[in-house]
Each structure stands twice: as structure tokens, then as C-alpha cells.
Amino acid sequence: MLIGPCLLIVVASICWSFGSWKTPSLDLPADPFVVAVYEMAFGSVFLVLGGS
């Protein structure tokens, strides 16, 4: 059995739930497009680091 993909799904779910829990208490920019740019930029950095 492949443990890696199962572990990846569990960790991704934990990260998603932590972000959903923490987001209301963060001081985010008023412009939602700026928030989307931050999400995409940090997401792409983590994907590049994880893929190498």
C-alpha cells in the first residue's frame, strides 16, 4: 500500500483547515485581488520547493 499519497492528503486537509480557522483573525489587505495574488505567489513557491 502506498502511504505517501494518503499522508499527503491528510497533511493537505490539516493545512486547509488551519488556514480556514486562522484567516478571520489575520489583518488582510482590503483588496481581495491582493490577497489572491499573495495566495498564488506563496502557493507557487511551495510547489516549486516541493517539486525539486
Backbone atoms as SQL, in Angstrom:
CREATE TABLE atoms (id INTEGER PRIMARY KEY, chain TEXT, resi INTEGER, resn TEXT, atom TEXT, x REAL, y REAL, z REAL);
INSERT INTO atoms VALUES
  (1, 'A', 1, 'MET', 'N', 0.842, -1.186, 0.000),
  (2, 'A', 1, 'MET', 'CA', 0.000, 0.000, 0.000),
  (3, 'A', 1, 'MET', 'C', 0.883, 1.244, 0.000),
  (4, 'A', 2, 'LEU', 'N', 0.431, 2.255, -0.710),
  (5, 'A', 2, 'LEU', 'CA', 1.195, 3.489, -0.801),
  (6, 'A', 2, 'LEU', 'C', 0.790, 4.444, 0.318),
  (7, 'A', 3, 'ILE', 'N', 1.713, 4.683, 1.229),
  (8, 'A', 3, 'ILE', 'CA', 1.453, 5.569, 2.367),
  (9, 'A', 3, 'ILE', 'C', 1.623, 7.033, 1.972),
  (10, 'A', 4, 'GLY', 'N', 2.540, 7.323, 1.055),
  (11, 'A', 4, 'GLY', 'CA', 2.843, 8.702, 0.670),
  (12, 'A', 4, 'GLY', 'C', 1.630, 9.500, 0.220),
  (13, 'A', 5, 'PRO', 'N', 0.852, 9.005, -0.769),
  (14, 'A', 5, 'PRO', 'CA', -0.317, 9.771, -1.212),
  (15, 'A', 5, 'PRO', 'C', -1.363, 9.957, -0.107),
  (16, 'A', 6, 'CYS', 'N', -1.550, 8.952, 0.715),
  (17, 'A', 6, 'CYS', 'CA', -2.511, 9.070, 1.821),
  (18, 'A', 6, 'CYS', 'C', -2.047, 10.114, 2.828),
  (19, 'A', 7, 'LEU', 'N', -0.767, 10.110, 3.132),
  (20, 'A', 7, 'LEU', 'CA', -0.214, 11.087, 4.059),
  (21, 'A', 7, 'LEU', 'C', -0.310, 12.494, 3.484),
  (22, 'A', 8, 'LEU', 'N', -0.085, 12.635, 2.192),
  (23, 'A', 8, 'LEU', 'CA', -0.197, 13.935, 1.532),
  (24, 'A', 8, 'LEU', 'C', -1.612, 14.492, 1.646),
  (25, 'A', 9, 'ILE', 'N', -2.609, 13.662, 1.467),
  (26, 'A', 9, 'ILE', 'CA', -3.999, 14.100, 1.575),
  (27, 'A', 9, 'ILE', 'C', -4.327, 14.523, 3.009),
  (28, 'A', 10, 'VAL', 'N', -3.852, 13.787, 3.981),
  (29, 'A', 10, 'VAL', 'CA', -4.106, 14.133, 5.383),
  (30, 'A', 10, 'VAL', 'C', -3.438, 15.457, 5.743),
  (31, 'A', 11, 'VAL', 'N', -2.185, 15.633, 5.333),
  (32, 'A', 11, 'VAL', 'CA', -1.466, 16.878, 5.635),
  (33, 'A', 11, 'VAL', 'C', -2.126, 18.058, 4.923),
  (34, 'A', 12, 'ALA', 'N', -2.552, 17.867, 3.680),
  (35, 'A', 12, 'ALA', 'CA', -3.228, 18.941, 2.946),
  (36, 'A', 12, 'ALA', 'C', -4.531, 19.332, 3.634),
  (37, 'A', 13, 'SER', 'N', -5.267, 18.365, 4.131),
  (38, 'A', 13, 'SER', 'CA', -6.514, 18.661, 4.847),
  (39, 'A', 13, 'SER', 'C', -6.253, 19.430, 6.137),
  (40, 'A', 14, 'ILE', 'N', -5.197, 19.066, 6.834),
  (41, 'A', 14, 'ILE', 'CA', -4.850, 19.773, 8.070),
  (42, 'A', 14, 'ILE', 'C', -4.446, 21.213, 7.764),
  (43, 'A', 15, 'CYS', 'N', -3.653, 21.406, 6.709),
  (44, 'A', 15, 'CYS', 'CA', -3.238, 22.765, 6.333),
  (45, 'A', 15, 'CYS', 'C', -4.440, 23.608, 5.915),
  (46, 'A', 16, 'TRP', 'N', -5.348, 23.012, 5.151),
  (47, 'A', 16, 'TRP', 'CA', -6.544, 23.740, 4.708),
  (48, 'A', 16, 'TRP', 'C', -7.399, 24.156, 5.912),
  (49, 'A', 17, 'SER', 'N', -7.597, 23.242, 6.840),
  (50, 'A', 17, 'SER', 'CA', -8.436, 23.557, 8.000),
  (51, 'A', 17, 'SER', 'C', -7.766, 24.593, 8.901),
  (52, 'A', 18, 'PHE', 'N', -6.447, 24.541, 9.034),
  (53, 'A', 18, 'PHE', 'CA', -5.747, 25.562, 9.821),
  (54, 'A', 18, 'PHE', 'C', -5.894, 26.929, 9.172),
  (55, 'A', 19, 'GLY', 'N', -5.767, 26.996, 7.864),
  (56, 'A', 19, 'GLY', 'CA', -5.938, 28.266, 7.161),
  (57, 'A', 19, 'GLY', 'C', -7.349, 28.804, 7.293),
  (58, 'A', 20, 'SER', 'N', -8.340, 27.934, 7.210),
  (59, 'A', 20, 'SER', 'CA', -9.729, 28.362, 7.373),
  (60, 'A', 20, 'SER', 'C', -10.007, 28.856, 8.789),
  (61, 'A', 21, 'TRP', 'N', -9.364, 28.253, 9.764),
  (62, 'A', 21, 'TRP', 'CA', -9.554, 28.648, 11.158),
  (63, 'A', 21, 'TRP', 'C', -8.835, 29.961, 11.459),
  (64, 'A', 22, 'LYS', 'N', -7.650, 30.172, 10.890),
  (65, 'A', 22, 'LYS', 'CA', -6.817, 31.316, 11.236),
  (66, 'A', 22, 'LYS', 'C', -7.154, 32.577, 10.427),
  (67, 'A', 23, 'THR', 'N', -7.707, 32.442, 9.233),
  (68, 'A', 23, 'THR', 'CA', -7.934, 33.574, 8.334),
  (69, 'A', 23, 'THR', 'C', -8.771, 34.697, 8.947),
  (70, 'A', 24, 'PRO', 'N', -9.864, 34.443, 9.655),
  (71, 'A', 24, 'PRO', 'CA', -10.654, 35.559, 10.198),
  (72, 'A', 24, 'PRO', 'C', -9.893, 36.446, 11.183),
  (73, 'A', 25, 'SER', 'N', -8.874, 35.938, 11.835),
  (74, 'A', 25, 'SER', 'CA', -8.152, 36.744, 12.821),
  (75, 'A', 25, 'SER', 'C', -6.936, 37.463, 12.233),
  (76, 'A', 26, 'LEU', 'N', -6.648, 37.284, 10.945),
  (77, 'A', 26, 'LEU', 'CA', -5.500, 37.938, 10.319),
  (78, 'A', 26, 'LEU', 'C', -5.870, 39.318, 9.793),
  (79, 'A', 27, 'ASP', 'N', -4.896, 40.211, 9.787),
  (80, 'A', 27, 'ASP', 'CA', -5.078, 41.529, 9.188),
  (81, 'A', 27, 'ASP', 'C', -4.728, 41.422, 7.708),
  (82, 'A', 28, 'LEU', 'N', -5.735, 41.240, 6.870),
  (83, 'A', 28, 'LEU', 'CA', -5.529, 41.082, 5.437),
  (84, 'A', 28, 'LEU', 'C', -5.775, 42.405, 4.724),
  (85, 'A', 29, 'PRO', 'N', -5.177, 42.587, 3.536),
  (86, 'A', 29, 'PRO', 'CA', -5.464, 43.806, 2.766),
  (87, 'A', 29, 'PRO', 'C', -6.946, 43.892, 2.409),
  (88, 'A', 30, 'ALA', 'N', -7.427, 45.105, 2.230),
  (89, 'A', 30, 'ALA', 'CA', -8.845, 45.297, 1.921),
  (90, 'A', 30, 'ALA', 'C', -9.191, 44.813, 0.518),
  (91, 'A', 31, 'ASP', 'N', -8.231, 44.861, -0.398),
  (92, 'A', 31, 'ASP', 'CA', -8.480, 44.458, -1.782),
  (93, 'A', 31, 'ASP', 'C', -8.372, 42.926, -1.904),
  (94, 'A', 32, 'PRO', 'N', -9.451, 42.243, -2.281),
  (95, 'A', 32, 'PRO', 'CA', -9.389, 40.783, -2.372),
  (96, 'A', 32, 'PRO', 'C', -8.448, 40.287, -3.468),
  (97, 'A', 33, 'PHE', 'N', -8.186, 41.118, -4.475),
  (98, 'A', 33, 'PHE', 'CA', -7.259, 40.704, -5.529),
  (99, 'A', 33, 'PHE', 'C', -5.825, 40.625, -5.011),
  (100, 'A', 34, 'VAL', 'N', -5.475, 41.503, -4.082),
  (101, 'A', 34, 'VAL', 'CA', -4.146, 41.461, -3.477),
  (102, 'A', 34, 'VAL', 'C', -3.986, 40.180, -2.663),
  (103, 'A', 35, 'VAL', 'N', -5.018, 39.802, -1.943),
  (104, 'A', 35, 'VAL', 'CA', -4.983, 38.561, -1.166),
  (105, 'A', 35, 'VAL', 'C', -4.824, 37.360, -2.105),
  (106, 'A', 36, 'ALA', 'N', -5.522, 37.378, -3.238),
  (107, 'A', 36, 'ALA', 'CA', -5.409, 36.283, -4.200),
  (108, 'A', 36, 'ALA', 'C', -4.002, 36.209, -4.787),
  (109, 'A', 37, 'VAL', 'N', -3.390, 37.359, -5.039),
  (110, 'A', 37, 'VAL', 'CA', -2.012, 37.366, -5.561),
  (111, 'A', 37, 'VAL', 'C', -1.055, 36.773, -4.528),
  (112, 'A', 38, 'TYR', 'N', -1.228, 37.142, -3.260),
  (113, 'A', 38, 'TYR', 'CA', -0.385, 36.561, -2.202),
  (114, 'A', 38, 'TYR', 'C', -0.556, 35.043, -2.147),
  (115, 'A', 39, 'GLU', 'N', -1.788, 34.572, -2.210),
  (116, 'A', 39, 'GLU', 'CA', -2.035, 33.132, -2.156),
  (117, 'A', 39, 'GLU', 'C', -1.364, 32.409, -3.317),
  (118, 'A', 40, 'MET', 'N', -1.519, 32.947, -4.515),
  (119, 'A', 40, 'MET', 'CA', -0.930, 32.306, -5.691),
  (120, 'A', 40, 'MET', 'C', 0.595, 32.354, -5.648),
  (121, 'A', 41, 'ALA', 'N', 1.156, 33.464, -5.181),
  (122, 'A', 41, 'ALA', 'CA', 2.615, 33.591, -5.126),
  (123, 'A', 41, 'ALA', 'C', 3.215, 32.606, -4.121),
  (124, 'A', 42, 'PHE', 'N', 2.662, 32.567, -2.916),
  (125, 'A', 42, 'PHE', 'CA', 3.192, 31.648, -1.919),
  (126, 'A', 42, 'PHE', 'C', 2.920, 30.195, -2.295),
  (127, 'A', 43, 'GLY', 'N', 1.766, 29.931, -2.881),
  (128, 'A', 43, 'GLY', 'CA', 1.462, 28.576, -3.337),
  (129, 'A', 43, 'GLY', 'C', 2.434, 28.106, -4.392),
  (130, 'A', 44, 'SER', 'N', 2.778, 28.969, -5.342),
  (131, 'A', 44, 'SER', 'CA', 3.709, 28.571, -6.396),
  (132, 'A', 44, 'SER', 'C', 5.114, 28.354, -5.834),
  (133, 'A', 45, 'VAL', 'N', 5.516, 29.168, -4.856),
  (134, 'A', 45, 'VAL', 'CA', 6.827, 28.972, -4.243),
  (135, 'A', 45, 'VAL', 'C', 6.886, 27.617, -3.553),
  (136, 'A', 46, 'PHE', 'N', 5.860, 27.263, -2.807),
  (137, 'A', 46, 'PHE', 'CA', 5.848, 25.979, -2.122),
  (138, 'A', 46, 'PHE', 'C', 5.785, 24.809, -3.106),
  (139, 'A', 47, 'LEU', 'N', 5.076, 24.977, -4.214),
  (140, 'A', 47, 'LEU', 'CA', 5.041, 23.923, -5.227),
  (141, 'A', 47, 'LEU', 'C', 6.412, 23.733, -5.875),
  (142, 'A', 48, 'VAL', 'N', 7.102, 24.831, -6.152),
  (143, 'A', 48, 'VAL', 'CA', 8.443, 24.718, -6.738),
  (144, 'A', 48, 'VAL', 'C', 9.400, 24.055, -5.744),
  (145, 'A', 49, 'LEU', 'N', 9.325, 24.456, -4.485),
  (146, 'A', 49, 'LEU', 'CA', 10.201, 23.843, -3.485),
  (147, 'A', 49, 'LEU', 'C', 9.868, 22.368, -3.275),
  (148, 'A', 50, 'GLY', 'N', 8.589, 22.054, -3.280),
  (149, 'A', 50, 'GLY', 'CA', 8.188, 20.652, -3.107),
  (150, 'A', 50, 'GLY', 'C', 8.487, 19.787, -4.315),
  (151, 'A', 51, 'GLY', 'N', 8.522, 20.392, -5.500),
  (152, 'A', 51, 'GLY', 'CA', 8.777, 19.619, -6.704),
  (153, 'A', 51, 'GLY', 'C', 10.243, 19.403, -6.994),
  (154, 'A', 52, 'SER', 'N', 11.111, 20.107, -6.285),
  (155, 'A', 52, 'SER', 'CA', 12.544, 19.952, -6.568),
  (156, 'A', 52, 'SER', 'C', 13.234, 19.056, -5.580);
